[in-house]
């Protein structure tokens, strides 16, 4: 394998340094196979081999990093779930039977101490079902014992309404946010003796006027669910009041969880009472 040497070497007058027996630049390694294949010289360029190894390792690292980045993005930006339009959903009473106007007017009124809740339109969006008509009869002249003919109300006295049970300030849900019947607290924000109050930070909402703000720190009203009845008096939720803001914590009220389905059953919560109203 060694190249032929000049006949005068090593006493040749001109010839420079001793020739490299492999004819390669200093620092480059070439391995010679012991038994080269037929038709091949059996030489393997280690420099090229090392470069290919480095490229292969870099590819694996890049793929791994891409997988990790993809996994991280999956948690940073989870897939959006939700529904495309507001469904018409039948409300069921706590016992599972169809909820009717008659049942609501007989079972619930402005003095009901428990929060009556149903979910709509998504499974993580609770709403208050309220009948703000007084149990004793017609509201008094000051409206301190109840109300009738409220915006978007249904029923005999247009007093049955539904509002989001998630506070519009920092998203405290029921029962931290609850309906306070007349006389629950000594304070009367906006002259109201009954209202929805959030015990987290003190926000209050007017149940007789589309859950508009009475006191802060919340600056947006509670989203209002639209209700309707059929000829038998069964109650359905079918949308949100025009102009209602999104439910707190949702880019819009239709996105953020799965839909409730064809029916939504009432549940009852014991409110957290805290008169921190300013």
Secondary structure, DSSP 8 states (H G I E B T S, - for coil): ------TTTTS-SS--S---TT---TT--EEE-SS--TTS--EEEHHHHHHHHHHHHHHHHHHHHHHHHHHHHHHHT----B-SS---EEEE-TTSSB-BHHHHHHH--TT--SEEEEE-SBTT-EEEEEE-S-TTSS--TT-SS---S-TT-BTTTT-EEEEESB-TTT--BTTTEEEE-TTSSS--GGG-SSEEEETTT--EEETTTTTEEEESS--S---EEEEEE-TT-BEEEEEE-TT----TT-SSTTBSS-B--SEEE-EEE---------
